[in-house]
């Protein structure tokens, strides 16, 4: 290979024709001809060799990695190491693959919506049904992962309960003890893998649906001549907040499906171990749910009010920008600025109230757990039963 001139070393200044001059390539050979991408050539320079890499090698490698790399995200380690040692540029980042691209999923979402319109008509068509059809296969996989996770969690808790019970006893059975330890290790590895699989999968599915919705909104805005009764603030809120809520619903919605099965299994086994005292803790949890539902409705109400006020503020700001010359001529800038500030203060008040309720809702969970365990153990001891370390561990981890 010839010596590479200095002005060819920076690939950002190297054209496709110039890059060809650096190599003794015969373009009549198929495998050499297809090693170039005329649209976006990328040159990877190492030592005195110049290697052209197509954009296909720059795609996100998540679809081409093994199960272990997908579960524990080890495919991201080289990029993290490079960012730590040398820092990253835009050329170091991967492009989104076809399976995750907004264009692909936008077209898929549009096709599903057209099918829904043909089957039910415009009046009876349901956007929620389209959402379910869009994600039903992947969400089913996530539910299976989470059910396996819940099963391993129950089995792991029971295994540790028997380990503690064995430690408290006086008998020695080495094969039984080793069997319990290896079972605990295997269940913990399975639990960790299923938890990682569930979150990795649901995050990816949520991102795909969110991208498809954003593409649909963008296409609709481009097709219409005016927004009619919609405002710019509502469109911005739809793209920023509502799509994020859908993303969060997909990530956490699987827990609403699998959670009751785990709760019922835990209550039944706790009742077998502790008797009626176990129902005290379950009752406390069931009573906490209506409180959280009320908080959720209040948060939703405050957010709706916030959206209305935000839209009013954005609309007024746009009018001020369009009429800035007239405002300056009559010196109305201070008056209008004060008006916008008052609207902003009202908006901030609703945001603060929603934030306080979110904090209170998060704060309730650990309080309910501690109160449930305390009341359960209190009733268990006051009724004349013995409280052992194994029993305490099992009930503590169940709740």
Steps between C-alpha positions, in 0.01 A plus 500: 500500500627850416590754763199706594536875447450719805200678356319166476534421868198699610205303365268798547691673220538189283262453210398166359718544191804603705455202730509266200836644395651388830440130417587258225140386457347343194135597503418220263541258792159476671611472862726804468237702319237441767731595785428868433194709570479789256249687709696521823852348497670460835876455526656330800871582508733277699874533451580512131191313389175655391185291539166608362206399715144513378224658704356156569782437747405826676149386588401428856632145562221396737337277235820307430619421853451185703261439786755577772604827334135601455405422860794672665560763227867402459485615136514855633827444693741589214326832445508580872871414520574721201301788650698465823841490331465730198156657509234462233408684184188476289677256265560256786129454568289237329215566267159362585435171325194426287332301777504809723469779244216749526430477127448124507273501803316809381404319179404191699283707734332669201424162343344371823288815528374461142410137575307617807311756292409240238374252760304730733457828317597846613235524773573168675874482442715496814852638530553287811432187293769609255743550789429147624545349154824693460658363819304183583770249402787677677291581806399135519869410512557756777209355699653153467837635618336669797298191592821298504658776709212486751520122518874506566447773760251284692723193472805701608320631808386148594854366447656761728226430755608133508867601519434711809287224646785253440751734669279528807465122527742261667515234228781493241431394142774618266342391165173668599678822597708508180188430297327799658801724434533400134125534455516851643787586263315367195175676594681829558670477159165421335328787682768747395487386136119514479490845660757632253321337206170654604633854535714486185208369298233736632723805460564408140132434427400826670752692294367345179138591576596851608696551178207373292260741671737793447526412130120487475466840670770653280341363181158628604631850574670513161182398315257750653488865399421636846470363851128587519400477869843368605780728613876480483517443875270198477709351219818552701341344809378207290849431369690563823273386784228271366737279302725477805201382707436226243866401520476480881174305481665231287799475734287471814181352357632144505530523879128574522433174313738274693491675838168353623621143441811564709298671774248215524775237517684692774184552708408130481846380605525766774165381635633143510805611702357771727131426510239779515767756594620500138167644391576817699787592270299418189213718626734796551625464142149477358394810694798694361398441139192730502717777646748464216217495246365826644845657485535386138170661401595826672837499324327445167258786576783740582687403185193565284467846657870557445466415130219753458698775670815409307309526176367840604850622582650370175219657298547837666876484451454425130263794462752727671776387265284557193396846619830606656526821292155619610574410863824698495335798337233527774737388779282206597795267561500540882125445525503190280811363673322531833197319354715213373674479837165470678398215269836335561455528877160328475654231284780448750247467784329207328838343422604528864175341619544211257861461614400490867239233429753294301745519790228401747397210279859374489536555875196285578654174374778458763270624776235245409759222489642581845153543652379172349797302634476663843128430544535143371781412739328679787181298458703181446692544828200623704304189404766284668698388194878482476681733260812342346761648267378283211139613547606864530711482182226338296230746599734801468594406143145414403375844591 
